[in-house]
Amino acid sequence: MSESFRRLRENIETRGSSISSEATFKFLFAWELGRTLDFSRDYRFDFEYNVYSRLKTEDKFLDLLAYTDPTFKLAFEFKLPKKKTSGAPSPSTQTRAKICSDISRLTYLVRDKVDQIHLGYFLMATDEGGYLNEGRKTSNPQYKTYQGTVYPAETIIPEGTGSNGIPRKLSFPKHEVRFDWEGVDRIGDKLTPKGSFAWLKPIKLWA
C-alpha cells in the first residue's frame, strides 16, 4: 500500500500529473495499487461501497474497497481539501470533523471485520495550511489534524456542536493515531505545502 501511495505522490509532484478532485485521487490510487500488484487477476476493487448501513452516519458509502483475497479486504477513505478557484479556503472545521469521522468509521470496520475488512487506511493531501498548523481554532477544536497530533489509543472524541460538528462521539482504535505531514516547508512559525500538496503519511487502522 505504501508503495502505491509513494508512486501516486511522485506522479503528482514530479511528473506533471494532477488531481483536480477527490474522485480523481481515489481512482489514481486504485490504479497505482493495481500496478503494485502487477494487475493480478485476483485484484478486485469497488468505489462507493455500501458498508456503513448499520452506523448512525449521514454517508453510508466507503470510498474504496480493495482486495486480492476475499477473506482479507482493505478499506480506504480519502480527503482532498483544496482552495477554491476564488482563492477562498475550504470549510476547514467541517472537513476536520469529517476526517475524524472517517477514521472512526474505519475503526468500526476493522474492529467488527465487516464484510471481511481487516485493515483500514486514511489517505489525505491538501494545498491548505489550515490543516497542518494548530492555529487558534475556536469552533469544535476537538477535531485536530495539525502536524504532530497524536490521539492516544481508544480516544473518544466528544460530539461536536453546530453545523460544523459531528452530532455524536467518535471512537478511535486501540492504538494511537498520528498525523505526520510530509512534503511541507516551514515559513516562520507556519507549515505550508512544499509542492502542489502536503501529504499526510497514510494512517493505518487495525483491530
Secondary structure by P-SEA (a helix, b strand, c coil): caaaaaaaaaaacccccccccaaaaaaaaaaaaaaaaccccccccccccccccccccccccccbbbbccccbbbbbbbbbbbccccccccaaaaaaaaaaaaaaaaaaaaaaccccccbbbbbbcccccccccccccccccccccccccccccccccccccccccccbbbbbccbbbbbbbcccccccccccccccbbbccbbbbcc
